[in-house]
């Protein structure tokens, strides 16, 4: 029996994991909404606390958060980082490495992505309050500032710490 090249095996695993994640997310998690709702509510609540700590006058309720006297921001399902967490996890799960390190990387990455989303929500509130004319740009590109550097850094660290040296080398 021919043993597949480690890169081929990785690509098959990652494609399968992403396919399962997308189906799970689109058909179960997003329609159910409870996990998205919890992430949105917690993100709003913690962003409220963060902004209040810095003496901004903030009001929030559920998914809504605003500076008092300004229009608010609603954190909808699908806009709270959950889908990206699945993308992050898929790579870590598919790439070879020790199980204990994998658990650490997943846990720390989930935590950092959650925290970065709190800062992202706070940025949305401040943008909407002070610079509403650039809201669309901030909303569109904020993932590149808050989420992707974390994801890419942790993917890189995982590939260097996993001690798997021959996945990209020719057979």
C-alpha positions as CSV (number, residue, x, y, z in Angstrom):
1,X,0.0,0.0,0.0
2,X,1.3,3.5,-0.9
3,X,1.6,5.8,2.0
4,X,0.4,9.3,1.1
5,X,2.8,12.2,1.3
6,X,2.3,14.2,4.6
7,X,1.3,17.3,2.8
8,X,-1.4,15.4,0.8
9,X,-2.6,13.9,4.1
10,X,-2.7,17.4,5.7
11,X,-4.6,18.9,2.7
12,X,-7.2,16.0,2.8
13,X,-7.6,16.4,6.5
14,X,-8.0,20.2,6.4
15,X,-10.5,20.0,3.5
16,X,-12.6,17.5,5.4
17,X,-12.4,19.5,8.7
18,X,-13.4,22.7,6.9
19,X,-16.2,21.0,5.1
20,X,-17.6,19.5,8.3
21,X,-17.2,22.9,10.1
22,X,-19.0,24.8,7.4
23,X,-21.9,22.3,7.4
24,X,-22.0,22.3,11.2
25,X,-21.9,26.1,11.3
26,X,-24.3,26.9,8.5
27,X,-26.8,24.1,9.2
28,X,-26.7,23.8,13.0
29,X,-24.9,26.5,14.9
30,X,-26.0,29.6,12.9
31,X,-29.7,28.6,12.7
32,X,-29.8,27.5,16.3
33,X,-28.1,30.8,17.3
34,X,-27.4,30.1,21.0
35,X,-23.7,30.0,20.7
36,X,-23.6,33.1,18.4
37,X,-26.0,34.8,20.8
38,X,-23.8,34.1,23.8
39,X,-20.7,35.3,22.0
40,X,-22.4,38.5,20.9
41,X,-23.9,39.2,24.3
42,X,-20.6,38.6,26.1
43,X,-18.7,40.6,23.6
44,X,-21.1,43.5,24.0
45,X,-21.1,43.3,27.8
46,X,-17.3,43.1,28.0
47,X,-16.8,45.9,25.4
48,X,-19.2,48.0,27.5
49,X,-17.0,47.3,30.6
50,X,-13.8,48.2,28.7
51,X,-15.2,51.4,27.3
52,X,-16.7,52.4,30.6
53,X,-13.4,51.8,32.3
54,X,-11.9,54.4,30.0
55,X,-14.7,56.8,31.0
56,X,-16.8,56.6,27.9
57,X,-20.5,57.0,28.5
58,X,-21.8,53.7,27.1
59,X,-25.2,52.1,27.0
60,X,-25.9,48.5,25.9
61,X,-28.6,45.9,25.9
62,X,-28.2,42.4,24.5
63,X,-26.5,42.7,21.2
64,X,-26.7,46.5,21.0
65,X,-24.0,48.9,22.3
66,X,-23.6,52.6,21.8
67,X,-22.0,55.7,23.1
68,X,-24.8,57.7,24.8
69,X,-26.2,60.2,22.4
70,X,-24.9,58.3,19.3
71,X,-26.3,55.6,17.1
72,X,-25.5,52.1,18.2
73,X,-23.9,48.9,16.9
74,X,-25.6,45.5,16.8
75,X,-23.4,42.4,16.9
76,X,-25.2,39.9,14.7
77,X,-24.8,36.1,14.4
78,X,-22.0,35.5,12.1
79,X,-20.2,38.7,13.1
80,X,-18.8,37.7,16.4
81,X,-15.7,35.6,15.4
82,X,-17.3,32.2,15.7
83,X,-16.8,31.3,12.1
84,X,-13.2,32.4,12.2
85,X,-12.6,30.3,15.4
86,X,-13.6,27.3,13.3
87,X,-11.2,28.2,10.6
88,X,-8.4,28.7,13.1
89,X,-9.1,25.4,14.8
90,X,-9.3,23.4,11.6
91,X,-5.7,24.2,10.7
92,X,-4.4,23.4,14.2
93,X,-6.4,20.1,14.3
94,X,-5.3,19.0,10.8
95,X,-1.6,19.8,11.1
96,X,0.5,17.2,12.9
97,X,1.6,17.7,16.4
98,X,1.3,16.6,20.0
99,X,-2.2,16.4,21.5
100,X,-1.4,18.4,24.6
101,X,0.2,21.2,22.7
102,X,-2.8,21.2,20.3
103,X,-5.1,21.7,23.3
104,X,-3.0,24.6,24.5
105,X,-2.9,26.2,21.1
106,X,-6.6,25.8,20.6
107,X,-7.5,27.2,24.1
108,X,-5.1,30.2,23.9
109,X,-6.1,31.0,20.3
110,X,-9.8,30.8,21.2
111,X,-9.2,33.1,24.2
112,X,-7.2,35.6,22.2
113,X,-9.7,35.7,19.4
114,X,-12.5,36.3,21.9
115,X,-10.6,39.1,23.6
116,X,-9.7,40.7,20.2
117,X,-13.4,40.7,19.3
118,X,-14.1,42.7,22.5
119,X,-11.6,45.3,21.3
120,X,-13.1,45.2,17.8
121,X,-16.6,45.8,19.2
122,X,-15.2,48.8,21.2
123,X,-13.6,50.1,18.0
124,X,-16.9,49.9,16.3
125,X,-18.6,51.9,19.0
126,X,-16.0,54.6,19.0
127,X,-16.0,54.7,15.2
128,X,-19.8,55.0,15.1
129,X,-19.6,57.7,17.8
130,X,-16.8,59.9,16.5
131,X,-16.2,59.0,12.8
132,X,-19.5,57.4,11.4
133,X,-18.4,58.4,7.9
134,X,-15.7,55.7,7.9
135,X,-17.9,53.0,9.6
136,X,-18.1,50.8,6.4
137,X,-14.3,50.7,6.0
138,X,-13.7,50.0,9.7
139,X,-16.3,47.2,9.7
140,X,-15.0,45.7,6.5
141,X,-11.3,45.7,7.3
142,X,-11.3,45.3,11.1
143,X,-10.9,41.5,10.8
144,X,-7.6,42.0,9.1
145,X,-6.4,44.1,12.0
146,X,-7.8,42.1,14.9
147,X,-8.3,38.5,13.9
148,X,-6.0,37.6,11.1
149,X,-2.7,38.5,12.8
150,X,-3.6,36.2,15.7
151,X,-4.7,33.4,13.4
152,X,-1.7,33.6,11.1
153,X,0.8,34.0,14.0
154,X,-0.6,31.0,15.8
155,X,-0.6,28.9,12.7
156,X,3.0,29.8,12.1
157,X,3.9,29.0,15.7
158,X,2.0,25.7,15.5
159,X,3.9,24.6,12.4
160,X,7.3,25.5,14.0
161,X,6.5,24.0,17.4
162,X,4.8,20.8,16.2
163,X,8.2,19.3,15.4
164,X,6.9,18.1,12.1
165,X,9.7,18.8,9.6
166,X,8.9,16.8,6.6
167,X,5.3,17.8,5.7
168,X,6.5,20.2,3.0
169,X,9.6,18.4,1.9
170,X,9.6,16.3,-1.2
171,X,9.2,12.5,-0.7
